[in-house]
Amino acid sequence: MSNLEELRKVFAKAIHSKVLAIITLELTEKERSRMNESISDDIRKYSDLIPPWISKKAKEKARKIGIDLSGNGWHDQTKFDKSRKIFHFEHFYTVKSIREKCLNAMSEEEIVGVLDRNVKIIWILKDEDKKLTELGHKSNREDPEGAYKEAGIEIA
């Protein structure tokens, strides 16, 4: 089993324990909010381990400035895009939608499946991200493929 598969299980276990806390404990609104934020943080941290997709425009821009985005994640970005003004590390399926699927999962194994099927990362340009946002697809994206197509974003 690869390290990524093992780490996926570790993240799933952590997320599942938080889901159980949300379900079984009488939490205040503040406590529930912090648990949801923590699940989202786990999803983001796991996402940085996934080999990213790259939009055609981002790939071309990266090639022009001598960068290979394929081996880089969000934590690496300031090494080649100091102010994060050129590229955007985007979740194809939103973190919100992934978190909701985790909250509805009944077991760690189901969460492993949710992470495996839904954590897809794509490097896009800031202009492409702006277009997604303008079209209303920032955090609500029922049909990611349709949203990307509508925004004119092609995956390399």
PEJO-V369574 format. One record per helix or strand of 2 or more residues. SS is the DSSP state (A for helix, B for strand). FROM is the first residue (numbers start at 1). TO is the last residue. If there is no record, write none. Layout:
BEGIN
ss/from/to
SS/FROM/TO
SS/FROM/TO
END
This chain:
BEGIN
ss/from/to
A/3/24
A/29/47
B/53/55
A/56/64
A/69/71
A/74/79
B/87/91
A/95/104
A/108/118
B/121/125
A/126/134
A/144/150
END
